[in-house]
Amino acid sequence: MASNTVGKVIKCRAAVAWEAGKPLVIEEVEVAPPQAGEVRLRILYTSLCHTDVYFWEAKGQTPLFPRILGHEAGGIVESVGEGVTHLKPGDQALPINPNAPLDKVCILSCGVCTGFGATVNVAKPKPGSSVAIFGLGAVGLAAAEGARISGASRIIGIDLFPNRFELAKKFGVTDFINPKDHDKPVQQVIAEMTNGGVDRAVECSGNIQAMASALECVHDGWGVAVLVGLPSKDDTFKTHPANFLSERTLKGTYYGNYKPRTDLPNVVEKYMKGELELEKFITHRLPFSEINKAFDYMLKGESIRCLIKMDE
């Protein structure tokens, strides 16, 4: 983007959601120059996660349309507003999640911050421990990767899409459970597999029943369950008080307890050194003009991350 755009209104393409659950429409929109404390980016690549689908479907929430979704992006700083000192034109940058409360913002990148952070920063499995991961989308696989890196010896993946199981092996998952294949509650299946329960459980699906199962599948006395998934606003979490009296611990986390400016550079550095294999998250690549296919892939459980190139 030419430097003569600085301080001017520019025209850009955007995928606009006009109605809940309806295909996005590529429109030309005007973007104002950045105000005080703001930054304007030229987005090069983007992706989507289930959070985008959540707000696009608008189920169990107050609909807000039209809207432009998207927070998993990467680009170049085109211009900055008054008072911005930590970025300058030409810098590479990642946008902050626009759906997050202002006091809890965090940059998202392929689910790694949410899942890898939830396991390493919050669940904190010890070497040789057992971990159950509920939901094997990008966030769940990142959580599994965190368990693997932490030295967990047994990582149990729980998902309704059996086609995800083979891919999950690349992220350290050793055992797989499809709840549809069992007549008993999945937490009972896990307890029987692990002689009383796993040491840690990370819930990454946003399903209320999965949240209860995550707590109820950890071992009495020392088990820790971490909730990551985003439920509908009217959902209510229920479990018997005895599950806490038995000294299980339930925790929640907002994007893995990562702080963007201080923690994300370390994640990027690990990727550049080859310590994080982010490429294995990418299952599809699409031009921006075909962004609706990315939603289809996610709804069918066929993709982990679909990389979308903006200039195509």
LINMO-V797787 format. One record per residue. N is the residue number from 1. RES is the residue in one letter. SS is DSSP state (H for helix, E for strand, L for the rest). BURIAL is b if it has 24 or more other ideal C-beta (glycine too) atoms within 12 Angstrom, else e. D_CENTER is the distance of its C-alpha to the mean C-alpha in Angstrom with 2 decimals. Layout:
n=N res=RES ss=SS burial=BURIAL d_center=D_CENTER
n=N res=RES ss=SS burial=BURIAL d_center=D_CENTER
This chain:
n=1 res=M ss=L burial=b d_center=29.86
n=2 res=A ss=L burial=e d_center=33.34
n=3 res=S ss=H burial=e d_center=34.05
n=4 res=N ss=H burial=e d_center=36.30
n=5 res=T ss=H burial=e d_center=33.34
n=6 res=V ss=L burial=e d_center=32.92
n=7 res=G ss=L burial=e d_center=33.82
n=8 res=K ss=L burial=e d_center=34.01
n=9 res=V ss=L burial=e d_center=32.22
n=10 res=I ss=E burial=b d_center=30.60
n=11 res=K ss=E burial=e d_center=29.79
n=12 res=C ss=E burial=b d_center=26.53
n=13 res=R ss=E burial=b d_center=24.96
n=14 res=A ss=E burial=b d_center=22.08
n=15 res=A ss=E burial=b d_center=20.48
n=16 res=V ss=E burial=b d_center=21.50
n=17 res=A ss=E burial=b d_center=20.55
n=18 res=W ss=L burial=e d_center=23.95
n=19 res=E ss=L burial=e d_center=23.51
n=20 res=A ss=L burial=e d_center=21.04
n=21 res=G ss=L burial=e d_center=20.06
n=22 res=K ss=L burial=e d_center=22.49
n=23 res=P ss=L burial=e d_center=22.01
n=24 res=L ss=L burial=b d_center=21.11
n=25 res=V ss=E burial=e d_center=24.21
n=26 res=I ss=E burial=e d_center=24.61
n=27 res=E ss=E burial=e d_center=26.66
n=28 res=E ss=E burial=e d_center=28.33
n=29 res=V ss=E burial=e d_center=27.39
n=30 res=E ss=E burial=e d_center=28.93
n=31 res=V ss=E burial=b d_center=27.05
n=32 res=A ss=L burial=e d_center=29.06
n=33 res=P ss=L burial=e d_center=29.63
n=34 res=P ss=L burial=b d_center=27.60
n=35 res=Q ss=L burial=e d_center=29.15
n=36 res=A ss=L burial=e d_center=29.55
n=37 res=G ss=L burial=e d_center=26.41
n=38 res=E ss=L burial=e d_center=24.53
n=39 res=V ss=E burial=b d_center=23.57
n=40 res=R ss=E burial=b d_center=23.75
n=41 res=L ss=E burial=b d_center=21.80
n=42 res=R ss=E burial=b d_center=22.70
n=43 res=I ss=E burial=b d_center=19.47
n=44 res=L ss=E burial=b d_center=19.94
n=45 res=Y ss=E burial=b d_center=16.77
n=46 res=T ss=E burial=b d_center=13.71
n=47 res=S ss=E burial=b d_center=11.05
n=48 res=L ss=L burial=b d_center=9.13
n=49 res=C ss=L burial=b d_center=6.16
n=50 res=H ss=H burial=b d_center=7.21
n=51 res=T ss=H burial=b d_center=7.46
n=52 res=D ss=H burial=b d_center=10.08
n=53 res=V ss=H burial=b d_center=11.69
n=54 res=Y ss=H burial=b d_center=11.90
n=55 res=F ss=H burial=b d_center=13.85
n=56 res=W ss=H burial=b d_center=15.67
n=57 res=E ss=H burial=b d_center=16.97
n=58 res=A ss=L burial=b d_center=17.82
n=59 res=K ss=L burial=e d_center=18.53
n=60 res=G ss=L burial=e d_center=19.43
n=61 res=Q ss=L burial=e d_center=19.26
n=62 res=T ss=L burial=e d_center=21.64
n=63 res=P ss=L burial=e d_center=21.43
n=64 res=L ss=L burial=e d_center=21.51
n=65 res=F ss=L burial=e d_center=22.80
n=66 res=P ss=L burial=e d_center=23.33
n=67 res=R ss=E burial=b d_center=20.12
n=68 res=I ss=E burial=b d_center=18.35
n=69 res=L ss=L burial=b d_center=14.62
n=70 res=G ss=L burial=b d_center=12.31
n=71 res=H ss=L burial=b d_center=10.47
n=72 res=E ss=E burial=b d_center=9.21
n=73 res=A ss=E burial=b d_center=12.82
n=74 res=G ss=E burial=b d_center=15.49
n=75 res=G ss=E burial=b d_center=19.13
n=76 res=I ss=E burial=b d_center=22.47
n=77 res=V ss=E burial=b d_center=23.90
n=78 res=E ss=E burial=b d_center=26.71
n=79 res=S ss=E burial=b d_center=28.19
n=80 res=V ss=E burial=b d_center=27.72
n=81 res=G ss=L burial=e d_center=29.18
n=82 res=E ss=L burial=e d_center=31.69
n=83 res=G ss=L burial=e d_center=30.80
n=84 res=V ss=L burial=e d_center=27.87
n=85 res=T ss=L burial=e d_center=28.82
n=86 res=H ss=L burial=e d_center=25.73
n=87 res=L ss=L burial=b d_center=25.20
n=88 res=K ss=L burial=e d_center=27.83
n=89 res=P ss=L burial=b d_center=28.24
n=90 res=G ss=L burial=e d_center=27.27
n=91 res=D ss=L burial=e d_center=24.51
n=92 res=Q ss=E burial=e d_center=21.22
n=93 res=A ss=E burial=b d_center=18.35
n=94 res=L ss=L burial=b d_center=14.73
n=95 res=P ss=L burial=b d_center=14.44
n=96 res=I ss=E burial=b d_center=13.08
n=97 res=N ss=L burial=b d_center=10.89
n=98 res=P ss=L burial=e d_center=13.90
n=99 res=N ss=L burial=b d_center=12.81
n=100 res=A ss=L burial=e d_center=12.65
n=101 res=P ss=L burial=e d_center=16.03
n=102 res=L ss=H burial=e d_center=18.06
n=103 res=D ss=H burial=e d_center=18.57
n=104 res=K ss=H burial=e d_center=14.95
n=105 res=V ss=L burial=e d_center=13.46
n=106 res=C ss=L burial=b d_center=11.14
n=107 res=I ss=E burial=b d_center=10.42
n=108 res=L ss=L burial=b d_center=7.08
n=109 res=S ss=L burial=b d_center=7.82
n=110 res=C ss=L burial=b d_center=6.64
n=111 res=G ss=L burial=b d_center=3.63
n=112 res=V ss=H burial=b d_center=6.94
n=113 res=C ss=H burial=b d_center=7.35
n=114 res=T ss=H burial=b d_center=5.23
n=115 res=G ss=H burial=b d_center=6.55
n=116 res=F ss=H burial=b d_center=9.56
n=117 res=G ss=H burial=b d_center=10.48
n=118 res=A ss=H burial=b d_center=10.40
n=119 res=T ss=H burial=b d_center=12.77
n=120 res=V ss=H burial=b d_center=14.87
n=121 res=N ss=H burial=b d_center=15.19
n=122 res=V ss=H burial=b d_center=15.35
n=123 res=A ss=H burial=b d_center=16.28
n=124 res=K ss=L burial=b d_center=18.38
n=125 res=P ss=L burial=b d_center=19.79
n=126 res=K ss=L burial=e d_center=23.21
n=127 res=P ss=L burial=e d_center=24.57
n=128 res=G ss=L burial=e d_center=25.85
n=129 res=S ss=L burial=b d_center=23.83
n=130 res=S ss=E burial=b d_center=22.14
n=131 res=V ss=E burial=b d_center=18.51
n=132 res=A ss=E burial=b d_center=17.17
n=133 res=I ss=E burial=b d_center=13.60
n=134 res=F ss=E burial=b d_center=13.14
n=135 res=G ss=L burial=b d_center=11.07
n=136 res=L ss=L burial=b d_center=10.87
n=137 res=G ss=L burial=b d_center=8.26
n=138 res=A ss=H burial=b d_center=6.24
n=139 res=V ss=H burial=b d_center=4.35
n=140 res=G ss=H burial=b d_center=7.98
n=141 res=L ss=H burial=b d_center=9.65
n=142 res=A ss=H burial=b d_center=8.42
n=143 res=A ss=H burial=b d_center=9.75
n=144 res=A ss=H burial=b d_center=12.74
n=145 res=E ss=H burial=b d_center=13.29
n=146 res=G ss=H burial=b d_center=13.48
n=147 res=A ss=H burial=b d_center=15.94
n=148 res=R ss=H burial=b d_center=17.86
n=149 res=I ss=H burial=b d_center=18.25
n=150 res=S ss=H burial=b d_center=19.38
n=151 res=G ss=L burial=e d_center=22.06
n=152 res=A ss=L burial=b d_center=21.26
n=153 res=S ss=L burial=e d_center=23.92
n=154 res=R ss=E burial=b d_center=22.50
n=155 res=I ss=E burial=b d_center=18.94
n=156 res=I ss=E burial=b d_center=18.92
n=157 res=G ss=E burial=b d_center=16.31
n=158 res=I ss=E burial=b d_center=16.54
n=159 res=D ss=L burial=b d_center=15.70
n=160 res=L ss=L burial=b d_center=17.82
n=161 res=F ss=L burial=b d_center=17.51
n=162 res=P ss=H burial=e d_center=19.96
n=163 res=N ss=H burial=e d_center=19.39
n=164 res=R ss=H burial=b d_center=16.18
n=165 res=F ss=H burial=b d_center=18.31
n=166 res=E ss=H burial=e d_center=20.12
n=167 res=L ss=H burial=b d_center=17.18
n=168 res=A ss=H burial=b d_center=15.67
n=169 res=K ss=H burial=e d_center=18.94
n=170 res=K ss=H burial=e d_center=18.01
n=171 res=F ss=H burial=b d_center=15.33
n=172 res=G ss=L burial=b d_center=18.01
n=173 res=V ss=L burial=b d_center=17.89
n=174 res=T ss=L burial=b d_center=21.56
n=175 res=D ss=E burial=b d_center=21.95
n=176 res=F ss=E burial=b d_center=20.60
n=177 res=I ss=E burial=b d_center=21.15
n=178 res=N ss=L burial=e d_center=21.09
n=179 res=P ss=H burial=b d_center=22.09
n=180 res=K ss=H burial=e d_center=24.20
n=181 res=D ss=H burial=e d_center=26.42
n=182 res=H ss=L burial=e d_center=27.61
n=183 res=D ss=L burial=e d_center=29.93
n=184 res=K ss=L burial=e d_center=28.99
n=185 res=P ss=L burial=e d_center=25.86
n=186 res=V ss=H burial=b d_center=23.13
n=187 res=Q ss=H burial=b d_center=23.51
n=188 res=Q ss=H burial=e d_center=27.15
n=189 res=V ss=H burial=b d_center=26.46
n=190 res=I ss=H burial=b d_center=24.34
n=191 res=A ss=H burial=b d_center=27.09
n=192 res=E ss=H burial=e d_center=29.70
n=193 res=M ss=H burial=b d_center=27.89
n=194 res=T ss=L burial=b d_center=27.53
n=195 res=N ss=L burial=e d_center=30.77
n=196 res=G ss=L burial=e d_center=29.51
n=197 res=G ss=L burial=b d_center=25.74
n=198 res=V ss=E burial=b d_center=23.00
n=199 res=D ss=L burial=b d_center=22.77
n=200 res=R ss=E burial=b d_center=19.06
n=201 res=A ss=E burial=b d_center=16.51
n=202 res=V ss=E burial=b d_center=12.75
n=203 res=E ss=E burial=b d_center=11.65
n=204 res=C ss=L burial=b d_center=8.22
n=205 res=S ss=L burial=b d_center=9.79
n=206 res=G ss=L burial=b d_center=10.91
n=207 res=N ss=L burial=b d_center=14.37
n=208 res=I ss=H burial=b d_center=17.11
n=209 res=Q ss=H burial=b d_center=19.16
n=210 res=A ss=H burial=b d_center=16.48
n=211 res=M ss=H burial=b d_center=16.18
n=212 res=A ss=H burial=b d_center=19.95
n=213 res=S ss=H burial=b d_center=20.10
n=214 res=A ss=H burial=b d_center=17.83
n=215 res=L ss=H burial=b d_center=20.32
n=216 res=E ss=H burial=b d_center=23.31
n=217 res=C ss=L burial=b d_center=22.62
n=218 res=V ss=E burial=b d_center=22.76
n=219 res=H ss=L burial=b d_center=26.23
n=220 res=D ss=L burial=e d_center=28.72
n=221 res=G ss=L burial=e d_center=29.62
n=222 res=W ss=L burial=e d_center=26.71
n=223 res=G ss=L burial=b d_center=23.58
n=224 res=V ss=E burial=b d_center=20.38
n=225 res=A ss=E burial=b d_center=17.52
n=226 res=V ss=E burial=b d_center=14.25
n=227 res=L ss=E burial=b d_center=12.40
n=228 res=V ss=L burial=b d_center=8.68
n=229 res=G ss=L burial=b d_center=8.41
n=230 res=L ss=L burial=b d_center=9.77
n=231 res=P ss=L burial=b d_center=13.36
n=232 res=S ss=L burial=e d_center=16.05
n=233 res=K ss=L burial=e d_center=18.24
n=234 res=D ss=L burial=e d_center=21.22
n=235 res=D ss=L burial=e d_center=19.79
n=236 res=T ss=L burial=e d_center=21.65
n=237 res=F ss=L burial=b d_center=20.82
n=238 res=K ss=L burial=e d_center=24.01
n=239 res=T ss=L burial=b d_center=25.30
n=240 res=H ss=L burial=e d_center=28.74
n=241 res=P ss=L burial=e d_center=29.71
n=242 res=A ss=H burial=e d_center=31.06
n=243 res=N ss=H burial=b d_center=27.58
n=244 res=F ss=H burial=e d_center=27.60
n=245 res=L ss=H burial=e d_center=31.30
n=246 res=S ss=L burial=e d_center=30.73
n=247 res=E ss=L burial=e d_center=28.85
n=248 res=R ss=L burial=b d_center=25.31
n=249 res=T ss=E burial=b d_center=22.71
n=250 res=L ss=E burial=b d_center=19.76
n=251 res=K ss=E burial=b d_center=17.22
n=252 res=G ss=E burial=b d_center=14.30
n=253 res=T ss=L burial=b d_center=11.89
n=254 res=Y ss=L burial=b d_center=10.31
n=255 res=Y ss=H burial=b d_center=7.52
n=256 res=G ss=H burial=b d_center=9.49
n=257 res=N ss=H burial=b d_center=12.74
n=258 res=Y ss=L burial=b d_center=12.50
n=259 res=K ss=L burial=e d_center=15.10
n=260 res=P ss=H burial=b d_center=14.57
n=261 res=R ss=H burial=e d_center=18.18
n=262 res=T ss=H burial=e d_center=19.15
n=263 res=D ss=H burial=b d_center=16.29
n=264 res=L ss=H burial=b d_center=14.58
n=265 res=P ss=H burial=e d_center=17.94
n=266 res=N ss=H burial=e d_center=18.11
n=267 res=V ss=H burial=b d_center=14.89
n=268 res=V ss=H burial=b d_center=16.40
n=269 res=E ss=H burial=e d_center=19.70
n=270 res=K ss=H burial=e d_center=18.53
n=271 res=Y ss=H burial=e d_center=17.30
n=272 res=M ss=H burial=e d_center=20.66
n=273 res=K ss=L burial=e d_center=22.51
n=274 res=G ss=L burial=e d_center=21.01
n=275 res=E ss=L burial=e d_center=19.53
n=276 res=L ss=L burial=b d_center=15.96
n=277 res=E ss=L burial=e d_center=16.10
n=278 res=L ss=H burial=b d_center=13.28
n=279 res=E ss=H burial=e d_center=15.50
n=280 res=K ss=H burial=b d_center=14.99
n=281 res=F ss=H burial=b d_center=11.48
n=282 res=I ss=E burial=b d_center=13.42
n=283 res=T ss=E burial=b d_center=15.30
n=284 res=H ss=E burial=b d_center=16.69
n=285 res=R ss=E burial=e d_center=18.09
n=286 res=L ss=E burial=b d_center=19.53
n=287 res=P ss=E burial=e d_center=21.63
n=288 res=F ss=H burial=b d_center=20.64
n=289 res=S ss=H burial=e d_center=23.45
n=290 res=E ss=H burial=e d_center=21.76
n=291 res=I ss=H burial=b d_center=18.37
n=292 res=N ss=H burial=b d_center=19.09
n=293 res=K ss=H burial=b d_center=19.06
n=294 res=A ss=H burial=b d_center=15.35
n=295 res=F ss=H burial=b d_center=14.99
n=296 res=D ss=H burial=e d_center=17.58
n=297 res=Y ss=H burial=b d_center=15.96
n=298 res=M ss=H burial=b d_center=12.73
n=299 res=L ss=H burial=e d_center=15.06
n=300 res=K ss=L burial=e d_center=17.20
n=301 res=G ss=L burial=b d_center=14.65
n=302 res=E ss=L burial=e d_center=16.04
n=303 res=S ss=L burial=b d_center=13.27
n=304 res=I ss=L burial=b d_center=10.27
n=305 res=R ss=E burial=b d_center=10.01
n=306 res=C ss=E burial=b d_center=12.98
n=307 res=L ss=E burial=b d_center=14.35
n=308 res=I ss=E burial=b d_center=16.51
n=309 res=K ss=E burial=b d_center=19.55
n=310 res=M ss=L burial=b d_center=20.75
n=311 res=D ss=L burial=e d_center=24.46
n=312 res=E ss=L burial=e d_center=25.01
